[in-house]
């Protein structure tokens, strides 16, 4: 044997370096049926291209595009700890589409970003199936995404998620809060739980209190209560917008009730919220007790049972409630808009 033959190095493949292209191909094959279920008017082509094509529906006469991106926070860490991957996809969609919805936009399409150290096709398929189910609830199409296998960036079994949504609204129908006035009524729609906010505190409590997530909590497994997916309000709100003029919408997400309603108010307005105007789910009272946090901190950290706030003229209050309840929502009259001195906070709980 020649010396050259002895010195030849073994050829290294991408798979040897930790990236399995064939696993990615299997994932794309697995998720195509789920993506197909989300198809709607405007979709051009399917998964697999370099870019996703979408035609703005002709029902929009003077469309403005509205975009949003988000993740699911450390609720994902809880999903990984519990090996529960079938609901986190809906959380991802909800956090994006609910954000663009508050400007009156109809979500048109969604893309996801799934990153991991080593691709587990079964887990990724479960996650993206949940994303497609969220898209169906939101009426938007899953038109593409990115799966990134990055050895060394994530430990075994870990993955990360991000989502991106684009919607459209006619220019003269944009909701930006400019029509909000003193005396307007604040109506809240119930949440499905903590949604995807406050989970760093939730996980801290679980660890300190050594909570068994298989234990019963109000008739359900604790894990089921904490992993309940974020509610998607798209269909109910779009149905309401067809019938009623809405002055303002606020997605009650990070910052809770205390900080999100002021985001749509003018400087000379504040939100007056009546503490006893809605039924706070037991999980929030449990969190308050275990963390020994005061009301202000509770309202700044969690949605406290309200996932969407709607601001309307007083004369429209009863009709708004009727329409939302007809759409299956649990609705509360939370308070009203008042004038504000500039040194006052923009949220007041009474």
Secondary structure, DSSP 8 states (H G I E B T S, - for coil): --HHHHT------TTTTT--HHHHHHHHHHHHHHHHHT--TTEES-TTSSS-EE---TT-SSEEEEEEEE--TTHHHHHHHHT--SSHHHHHHHHHHHHHHTTT-EEEEEEEEEEESS--HHHHHHHHHHHHHHHHHHT-EEEEEEEEE-BTTB-TT-EEEEEEEEEEEEGGG---STT--TT-EEEEEE-SSSTTSSHHHHHHHHHHHT--TTSEETTEEHHHHHT------HHHHHHHHTTS--SEEEE--TTHHHHHGGGGS-TTEEEEE-TTSS---HHHHHHHHHHT--HHHHHHH--TTEEEEEEE-GGGHHHHHHHHHHTT--EEEEEEEEE--TTS-SEEE-
